[in-house]
Amino acid sequence: MSKPLRNANLATLAALLLLAFALPLPSSAQQTIALRFIDYESGKTISNIAVLSVLWNGTSLVTAAQNKTVVSKVSAKTGKEGQITVTVPSPTPEHLNISSLDTVNPVSAELSVPEILKEGVVVPYRKGNMRPSATAGQVIILTRRLSALNRAARETP
């Protein structure tokens, strides 16, 4: 192969590689939702509590169990930052249900996934004046850790 032809092939290859890395690739990144638990009085994060989140489609989870389709369940403990992350499958489910028996109010929120992904949601507690704001893809749950005394009272028949 002649030297000019080899140089032309190298130039073409370099141009193709540059083009391949410069063009955006189709997005296959999964969307996530951050569930963050915050003490409604102190504003501190609540770590090491068990949380169950369920992504689902259909009518209300409470009224018509036969009309819902569970898409994903995640059971995890919150980390130091009081948060767990839930991966949202594609296509996006309609609803998210969050529950935790380790909190005073056993949080059972039925939320809209598209709303969470678009603007974020705050789940208020029945007491307290704290009004944090959530960002897109974030759910802030205002609650309080269940004390040992409250746990014993809940478990005693």
Buried (B, 14 or more C-beta within 10 A) or exposed (E): EEEEEEEEEEEEEEEEEEEEEEEEEEEEEEBEBBBBBBBBEEEEBBBEBBBBBBBBBBBEBEEEEEEBEBBBEBEBEBEEEBBBBBEBEEEBBBBBBBBBEBBBBEBEBEBEBEEBBEEBBBBBBEEBEBEBEBEEBBBBBBBBBBEEEEBEEEEEE
